[in-house]
Amino acid sequence: MQTYTKVFLCGTWGQYYPVTFCISSTYFRFKRHVFSSQCLFPSRGEIVSSWTNSLVVIYWFIAPVWDLDQIFDESSFSLIGESITSLIVEYHLRTNRTWMFCVVGVFPWLVRHDSLLSPISSSKESLVLWNKRRNLKPPWLWGLIWTSYSFKNLIWTIVSSLRQGDWVTSLLDNRRKDGLVMRRHVVEDDEIATKHVISCSGSVWNGQRCNRWIVPPDLLSDEWCWITMDDSQTQDHIRPRTTTIENVSESVYSAIELGSIVLLFLYHHVQLKNVFVVCFYSAHLKQHKSKLHHLSKTSQSLGIKTISRSVDEFTRERSQDLQRVFHNFDPSLRPMEKAVEYQRALTAAKLEKIFARPFVGAMDGHRDGISCMAKNPNYLKGIFSASMDGDIRLWDIATRRTVCQFPGHQGAVRGLTVSTDGNVLVSCGTDCNVRLWSVPRPSLEDSDLSSEKSTEVPSAVYTCKNALLAVDHQFEGDLFATAGAQLDIWNHNRSQPVQSFTSGSHSVISVRFNPGEPDILATSSGDNHISIYDIRMSSAARKILMRTKTNSIAWNPMEPMNFTAANEDGNCYSFDGRKNEEAKCVHKDHVSAVMDIDFSPTGREFVTGSYDRSVRIFPYNGGHSREIYHTKRMQRVFCVKYSSDATYVISGSDDTNLRLWKAKASEQLGVILPREQKKHEYNEAVKNRYKHLPEIKRIVRHRHLPKPIYKAKAESRAMNDAKRRKDERRKAHSAPGTVVTESHRTRRIIKEVE
Amino acid sequence: MEVALEDNNLMEKVLPPDEQEIDVELEAKEKKYLRGEGANLESLKDKKLKTQLASREKLYGKSAKAAAKIEKWLLPASAGYLETEGLEKTWRIKQTDIAKEVRETVRDVAFLHNDQFFAAAQKKYSYIYARDGTELHCLKERGPVARLRFLKNHFLLASINKIGQLHYQDVTYGDMVASIRTGKGRTDVMEVNPYNGVVALGHSGGTVTMWKPTSQAPLVQMQCHPGPVSAVAFHPNGHLMATSGKERKVKIWDLRKFEEVQTIHGFHAKTLSFSQKGLLAAGTGSFVQVLGDSSGGGGGYSRYMSHSMVKGYQVEKVMFRPYEDVLGIGHSMGWSSVLIPGSGEPNFDSWVANPFETSKQRREKEVHLLLDKLPPETIMLDPSKIGAMRPSRRKERPTRGEIEVEKEVAIEAAKSVEMKKKTKGRNKPSKRTKKKKELVENAKKTFPELEHSNIAGKKRRIGEDAAAELPASLKRFARKN
C-alpha cells in the first residue's frame, strides 16, 4: 500500500463526478473534484482505492493527442481488482474535449483471494479454470501477466472496439523494461466479442441522474444481454432486459427512451467472469470522423448524442467568482426583441428624467452680483469669481468654499482672466485699474483643509484713463488685452499698453483671444460690431456688423477658426472666422439677452447664461439647446463657465451666488463600475436609436420652464409666426423676386467688412 | 389528600353525564402518560422520603392529566382512515377509488414568468399557485377555462373558456386587459405564437383564428381543415404553423404568406409540438411520432423518430423540453419522457433562460422582466413594424413618361388588332378603316389626363414666353399662374 501514493480518479455508477482519491501511506483523502487540465496530467498515475473491500488499481496514461488511435493506446486504464463495479472518468484535454470513460471489471484472478498480493497464483488458477471451461485463448497474453513478479506489473487494459475481427490493444506496463508495451492484434472471432451495450447517464437539466443499473443476472454468463438503467420510477415496460445482437440499433433506441444516455460502451466478457469494459465518448468525435470511420461503421452508438451539461462547466467554482454568463444570439430565442428594445428605450428615457438632478450646489460669499469668472488652468477644482463690489475670490469647487480673496478694486470688477500657465491672475474694473495677482499654488493640505481664507496683494497695478469692461489673456505668451473705450494690449511687465486699437466712438464690450493663433483676438463693441484683430496689424482684420450688440464671444477650442457670439437678441451665432458673411449656425432658445458664453473643452457644446435667469447648454452645431438650468432663486446670469473636465457648469448670477451644475443632468457621479458603465451606454444607445419616435421624443425633449420664460417663449413664437405668415403673404402677393426671404443665418447680420 | 379526594368526589357528583364520559376517556389516556404505576409509598418508612415522593407523584399525576387533555383537545391533526359501509370491504378499495375522491379536473396548467408561479384551469375557476402549491389567486372572471397560456413578454395570461370567450389578464396588476367573444363556439385548441404573441384558436369548423387583445375581431381567419382542428403548434421562429385535423392530416403553413407548404397524410395528431430546433412531435393514440425538416425551409417534414407507448395508453399531450433533448409525453396513465437527440437548443443564453440560475439571479431577472414588460398593443402580426416607418398611404402616381409609353403601347395594340372578315357589305375597306380609327380613339381615351396636362403645360409655357417678351415695366401685369 505504501507504494501507491499518487492521485487518481474513479467513481461509481451514475456518479457523474469522479472522486479523487489521494492515497498515501497514512491517510485517504476524498475530494469531489472536477478535473481541470493542470491536475489531470500526471503522465503516469496510480490509484489505489478502497471500495467495498475491493481494490482498484488504475494506471493512467493520458497524452493530449488528437488521434483516437493514440488515445486508445495511451489514455487507457488498467484495472486490477475484485469486482470493480464501475468507473467513470471525465477530463478535459487542453483542447477542451470531454472524454468520458466507463469501466466495468470483474477480475477473476483476484476473486478468490483476499489480497492483491498474490496475483500470480490467482491468475494461474483462473487461467487454468478459464482454459478448462472454454477451450479458448484469452484475448491478451497471459504469459506476460503471470510472469510478472508483482501486481504492479500485472496491469492490464483492454480497449476494444465493438467489432469482431477488429483489433485489440493491450497495454502492458512492464516496469522491468521501463515503459509500456503496446500490443495490438486482430481479434479473432472467438476471442473477443461484443455482447453488451452498457449505457450510462449523463446529468440532465434538473439533476436527474441514473443511480442504479440493472445488471441482468446472466451478465457473467455467455448470453447476450443488456445492462440497463434502472428507471423504475417511469412506467416503461418495454425495456429490454435480454436481447440479441441483431437488435443493437433498436436497443440503442430503447436505451434512449429509458433516460438520457450519453455514453454507449463496449465491453468484453469472457468466461472467466471478468467483465472488463472501457468505454469512451468524445464531444469531438465528429471532427475525427475519418479516423473513427471504422468505429462508426461498427456501432451506431457513436452517431447518437444528446445534450448533456455538467453543472460545473456552467457554474462558478468558488463563491468569490463571478457567475458565468453564456450568450446565444439566435433571434428565435428572443421573440419580439424590437418591441422589448423600444420598451427599454422608453424606460431609459423615463429613468433619465427621474435621475436628472443637475444642481450640485451654490457657493455664496460675495456681497454683490457676480460679474465675471475665470477658470484656473492649473487646478481643476479652482475657479475665480469677481463681483460688482470689487471683491475677487478663489473658490474650491469640491468643498464649495472660498480659498482666498483678492481685495483692492474700487467699484465693479468687470474682467478676470488667468494666464495659461496659471500663475498670474489679471483683473480689471470700472475703477480704471488693471491688477495683476500671483495665484496661490494649491497644495494638498490647504486645498481641502484651509478653513481660514487667505488674502492676497496685487503684484502690479496699472492704471489707464477709462473704465475697463473686459480682459483676456493670450494663450501663449504674456500679453493680455483689455477692453474699454479702446482695445489695449498689455504686457505683464509694462505699466502702459503695448498697443491700442480704437474703432469709432463706442466702447469695446468683450475680448477673447484665439486658442489656436496667439495673435488673433475677437472683440465685440457697443456699435454692434464683432471685430477680429490680428495684434501684429494696426487695425481690425475683419468686422461683422450685426443688428444687435454682442455681449460675449467664445472660440471653439477644438476648431479654433470658429467662434460663437452671444447676442443681445437672445440668440447665439456661430461664425467661421474665415467666412463671415453668414453665421454657420444660429442657436435660438433664450428669450432675453445672452450675457456670457463658454465652450466645453471638448468643443462639442457650449454653455450660455442669459438675462432671462436661465443657463442653457447648446450643441456647437445645433439650433436649439440640449438643456436648460434654472432655479427659483437664481437671478440674471452674468457669467458662465464650463469646467475644464467638461463635467460641470458654473454660473454666476446677480443674486451673489455661484452655482455648480452637472453638465449632463442625469449623469451618475463618482466611480462607475464597468458593468454600470455598460448599462449606461446601452441605455444611451437604445434611446438614441428610438429618439425619433413620438413617445420617446416627447419625454427626452421635455423640460420644465419657469413661467416667465414659458410665457415669453409662447409670446415670441406667436410673434414670429405672425411675422412669418405676413412675410409669406407679402411674398405671395408681390412680384416674384421682389421680396426676398432672408435666411436666419444672415437675417441679423447687416454687413461684413474685410 | 383526603380533602382533595373528597373534592374530587364532589366534582364527580356535580358533573353532567357528557363530561363524566369525557373524564373516563381522559383517565384512560392519562394512564399512557403516567408511564406505569406510581411508587408504593405504603411500604416506605422514611417519612421525609415518603412526603417527597408523594408530592412528586402528585406532580406526575397533574402533568399526565394535562398531557391527556392536550391529546384530547389540542392536537391539530387527525389520522387518516378507511370506512366502509355494509358489505364493502376495505381491501376492495383501490387506489383509483381514492384518486376519484380527491380528483378535481385540471384542464390546463401554465407557468407564469418563472418557475415560482403557475396557473391552473380547474373545474370551475382557474387559480394561480405558488411553487409550493399555495393558492394565491382565484380568477373567477374567466369562468370555466379550457386552455391557459402565458404571454411571457406581456405578462398576460390568456385563456379560452367553455363558451368561447378569450380573456387576457395582466398578471402584474390583475386587470382584465381584454375579453373577446370569439363567436366560434367551444374550443380547447389554443396556442401562442412565440414570435409575436398572437393567440391562435382552432375551431370545430376547421378554421384557425388569430387574435390580439386590442381588437375584438380576429386578425386572421384561415380555413385549414374541412373538419375540426384538433391541434395547433408554432415553430419557435414564428413563421411556421402546424395544424392537425380530424380527417387524418397534418398541415404545415407558412405564416408569412398564409400558405400551406406541406400536408402530411395518414395520422390524426391529437397533439402537436415544435421543438426549439424545429422538430415536430405529434401524438396519435399511444404512438408518438417526431418529424424532422430535411429541407430547412419548412416544406420537407418527414419521419425522424418514433416512439410507441404501451398499448392502451392514450397520448394526450406532447411537449418538448426547452434546451434539452427531451420530449415529455402526457398520457392516460401519467407522463413519460423520451430522448429526441437534436431537438433542443444546446446553447442557452444566460439572459434569456438560465437553467443554472441562482435565486439571486432569478430575483434580479424578475425585476428586469417587469421593466421590459410590453404593453398589449405590441401584439401584432408583424412585430418588426415597431419603431419602423409607416408606409405612405398615397398611391404612387405614374410619371408622365410612363403614361406616354403606356399610351403608345395601347395605341399600337389597337392598330394591330386583326379585323374579322365580315359578310359581304359589311367588309368594306372604308368601314374597316373607320372601325380601326375608333379603336385607336378608344385606346387614347383611356389616358385623358395626359392630354390635359400637356395642354396646361403648353399654355403655361406660352404665358411665360409672353412675360419674357414684355417690356420690364409691363412685366408685372403679365398673368401669373
Chai-1 contact restraints between the chains, C-beta under 6 A:
chainA,res_idxA,chainB,res_idxB,connection_type,confidence,min_distance_angstrom,max_distance_angstrom,comment,restraint_id
A,W205,B,E324,contact,1.0,0.0,6.0,A-B,restraint_1
A,W205,B,P355,contact,1.0,0.0,6.0,A-B,restraint_2
A,T234,B,S336,contact,1.0,0.0,6.0,A-B,restraint_3
A,H237,B,V310,contact,1.0,0.0,6.0,A-B,restraint_4
A,I256,B,L339,contact,1.0,0.0,6.0,A-B,restraint_5
A,E257,B,V338,contact,1.0,0.0,6.0,A-B,restraint_6
A,S260,B,L339,contact,1.0,0.0,6.0,A-B,restraint_7
A,I304,B,P341,contact,1.0,0.0,6.0,A-B,restraint_8
A,K305,B,P341,contact,1.0,0.0,6.0,A-B,restraint_9
A,T306,B,D325,contact,1.0,0.0,6.0,A-B,restraint_10
A,T306,B,L339,contact,1.0,0.0,6.0,A-B,restraint_11
A,T306,B,P341,contact,1.0,0.0,6.0,A-B,restraint_12
A,I307,B,E324,contact,1.0,0.0,6.0,A-B,restraint_13
A,I307,B,D325,contact,1.0,0.0,6.0,A-B,restraint_14
A,I307,B,G344,contact,1.0,0.0,6.0,A-B,restraint_15
A,I307,B,P346,contact,1.0,0.0,6.0,A-B,restraint_16
A,F314,B,F356,contact,1.0,0.0,6.0,A-B,restraint_17
A,T315,B,F356,contact,1.0,0.0,6.0,A-B,restraint_18
A,V325,B,S350,contact,1.0,0.0,6.0,A-B,restraint_19
A,F326,B,S350,contact,1.0,0.0,6.0,A-B,restraint_20
A,H327,B,D349,contact,1.0,0.0,6.0,A-B,restraint_21
A,N328,B,N347,contact,1.0,0.0,6.0,A-B,restraint_22
A,N328,B,D349,contact,1.0,0.0,6.0,A-B,restraint_23
A,S332,B,P236,contact,1.0,0.0,6.0,A-B,restraint_24
A,S332,B,N237,contact,1.0,0.0,6.0,A-B,restraint_25
A,L333,B,D349,contact,1.0,0.0,6.0,A-B,restraint_26
A,L333,B,V352,contact,1.0,0.0,6.0,A-B,restraint_27
A,P335,B,P194,contact,1.0,0.0,6.0,A-B,restraint_28
A,P335,B,Y195,contact,1.0,0.0,6.0,A-B,restraint_29
A,M336,B,N153,contact,1.0,0.0,6.0,A-B,restraint_30
A,M336,B,P383,contact,1.0,0.0,6.0,A-B,restraint_31
A,K338,B,S384,contact,1.0,0.0,6.0,A-B,restraint_32
A,K338,B,I386,contact,1.0,0.0,6.0,A-B,restraint_33
A,K338,B,G387,contact,1.0,0.0,6.0,A-B,restraint_34
A,A339,B,L374,contact,1.0,0.0,6.0,A-B,restraint_35
A,A339,B,T378,contact,1.0,0.0,6.0,A-B,restraint_36
A,A339,B,P383,contact,1.0,0.0,6.0,A-B,restraint_37
A,A339,B,I386,contact,1.0,0.0,6.0,A-B,restraint_38
A,V340,B,D372,contact,1.0,0.0,6.0,A-B,restraint_39
A,Y342,B,I386,contact,1.0,0.0,6.0,A-B,restraint_40
A,Y342,B,G387,contact,1.0,0.0,6.0,A-B,restraint_41
A,Q343,B,D372,contact,1.0,0.0,6.0,A-B,restraint_42
A,Q343,B,L374,contact,1.0,0.0,6.0,A-B,restraint_43
A,T347,B,L371,contact,1.0,0.0,6.0,A-B,restraint_44
A,Y690,B,G387,contact,1.0,0.0,6.0,A-B,restraint_45
A,A735,B,R476,contact,1.0,0.0,6.0,A-B,restraint_46
